[in-house]
Structure formats: structure tokens, C-alpha cells
Amino acid sequence: MRILHKDEKTGIFKIKIDSYDDLWILSRIIQNGDFVSSETTRVVKKTEEQEGKRVKLKVKLVVEKVEFTKNSLRILGKIVECSNPNVPHGAFHTISLERGSVLTIEKEWQNWQIKRLYDAVESAKKPRVILCAADYGDATIALLKEFGIEFLTDLSKALPGKKKETQKLYEKAREEFLIELAKLLKEISDNLKVNKIVFGGVGFLPENFKKALERFPDLKKKVFIFKISTHGKTGINELIKRGAVEKVVKGSRISEETSLIEKFFEEVSKDGLATYGLNEVKKAVDYGAVEVLLVSDSFIQEAKDKGVYDELNKIMEDAEKNGARVVIISNEHEAGERFSKIQIGALLRFKV
């Protein structure tokens, strides 16, 4: 994401969308009642009798609905301004955004929303990273994104039994599997223009994978190897929880969220400096006891859908006024999905 123009006093931000991550972030920030402007197309006709023609134009909408898919963001609302005089104000229109689109947002911004924008700008400067968790015969590969993990593919291969009479076959099959895995990682990293690979292996696999990488000098420069206890999606999550991602990519959003969530659940388990639930968190905010306010993004979306966002919004605003840090937790990774069942929680300065 790139911010092409900003005026925090008037609440106007002009944004260039560079990635699918940007679309997801904007879907969480833009809400009903905001004004958005962008170039778009629409079927226009000068009179009712004429056949309509699709033309390019620029519109400004007051937002009524936001829809996010993996590849696009659709914003539905009523037109308040339009570059084409034949389009009536008050008519409904949908702006479809994708990578490369430019959008102007005009709204009353909250601090956490502006921070999310700036985080996205900084994230674009960080290296692209893929994660891999492997054991002999099984490997899972995922792409690290701003809002979560996108699982790309698995590599599975049946190995001969580890018996005395098949020992050589077993060792050869293991070596072939690691070579095949290295080739797959090279192909994916080249296609996605990945800068770094966080690789986790079970048992002695990491040492043997280092040997396999000798055949792929360009790939070897990108790979950072760690030991883990299991493979698959669980192994990917272990790489994050153990801080392997943070060691390779400083300031990773997912690592930060996972660390806060782990600390939150630790405090809850020992009845320490944490609380959860809307009423309990509101009480802690009112007392000025909240150090970090954690809110699941799915809870924000649910509050918007149910028309009760104002209450949640006020809690977040009051927390910020009292010096608390507000962190919106994505549910697109394992720790965030776990926290989404809690919906809202807080790390405290003191018990209430």
C-alpha cells in the first residue's frame, strides 16, 4: 500500500493498492457512512429511450456495504458526486477495487485505523517470506501475509520402511524427497519473488536439508533453517510461536499478534493481569486499567453487521484516550483464530 496524499485534519487519504493484503486491510477500515472516491465504469444513457453505454467516470459514494473476496474489494453506496452529468446523485453504484486501484477515503479516523494504514505501508517494504514445515515424506508450504497465513501446497511422498534390508532404499528416498522439496521451494520462491524462506524440520532433517541445498546455491541464500517438533500446518504455527519468523523478519505483524495473544492467555490462566468479555473490558477501560486492548477483527465485522458497532467503537476510543494501545487481531492465523472465540480482551496495568 502507498499513501499518495493525506490530510489528517480533514480525514482525507488517497491510497494506491499494491497487494491483496491491502484489500483486506481496507475492508476492515472502511465502514458505513464513510465517503470513498475512485475511477470506475458504469452503463450511462442520456435519455430513457437511448441504449446505455459503459463509460469510464469518477464517482464519490457514501458507503452502505463493503464486500471482500480474495482478489477484490467491492464498495456499494449512493453516489454523491460524479464526473458524468448524466448520472443522477443518489443512485446506487458499486466500486470494484483490485491491485493497482487508487482510492480516496474521507472519514472520521480512529487512531487504530490510521496505524493500520501506516503498518500496511511499512509491510510493503519488508521482504516477501514463505514458510515450510517438513518431516521426511511430508512438507507444507505457506506464504506469510500481513493478515495471516496463505497455505500454498503440500508435498507428500511414500518412503520405504526403515528396515535393515531396505536401509539403502530408505536413505536414497529421503535424499530424493529433500531434493524434490528444494526444487519446489525454488520454483515457488521464483514465481512469487520471495526474498526469504523460514524452514522448519523435524529431527535430523534440518542438517540433511542443508546438504541438499548445496545443489541450489541461489536458494540456499534465502533459506533460514530451524528445528521443530512436527510438520504440516501445526509445524507452520510452531515456527511462528517459537519466534522463528520474528528472527528472520523483524516486526512481523503475525509474530506480534501471536506474542500478545500468548501473553493474554497466560495471564488469564493464572488469573493475572488480563480480562475479557465486553462488559468486563469496558469496566477496565473506564478505570484506566487497560494497557493493551485486543479486539478480533471478526468481532468488529460482526458488530458492524448487527448495527452495534458504536458501542465497541466507543470502548476502543476511550481506551486510546486513557493511553492504552489498541491492537486489532486477525483471525487468519492460528493464534488469531483461537482469540476470535474470546472476541475482545485486555492486558491490564492493574487488576480491577
Sequence and secondary structure as in RCSB ss.txt:
>XXXX:A:sequence
MRILHKDEKTGIFKIKIDSYDDLWILSRIIQNGDFVSSETTRVVKKTEEQEGKRVKLKVKLVVEKVEFTKNSLRI
LGKIVECSNPNVPHGAFHTISLERGSVLTIEKEWQNWQIKRLYDAVESAKKPRVILCAADYGDATIALLKEFGIE
FLTDLSKALPGKKKETQKLYEKAREEFLIELAKLLKEISDNLKVNKIVFGGVGFLPENFKKALERFPDLKKKVFI
FKISTHGKTGINELIKRGAVEKVVKGSRISEETSLIEKFFEEVSKDGLATYGLNEVKKAVDYGAVEVLLVSDSFI
QEAKDKGVYDELNKIMEDAEKNGARVVIISNEHEAGERFSKIQIGALLRFKV
>XXXX:A:secstr
 EEEEEETTTTEEEEE  SHHHHHHHHHH  TT EEEEEEEEEE SSSSS  EEEEEEEEEEEEEEEE SS EEE
EEEEEEESSTTS TT EEEEEE TT EEEEES   HHHHHHHHHHHHHTTS  EEEEEEETTEEEEEEE SSBEE
EEEEEE       GGGHHHHHHHHHHHHHHHHHHHHHHHHHTT  EEEEEEETTHHHHHHHHGGG HHHHTTEEE
EEES  HHHHHHHHHHTTHHHHHSTT HHHHHHHHHHHHHHHHHTT SEEESHHHHHHHHHTT EEEEEEEHHHH
HHHHHHT HHHHHHHHHHHHHTT EEEEE SBSHHHHHHHTT EEEEESS  
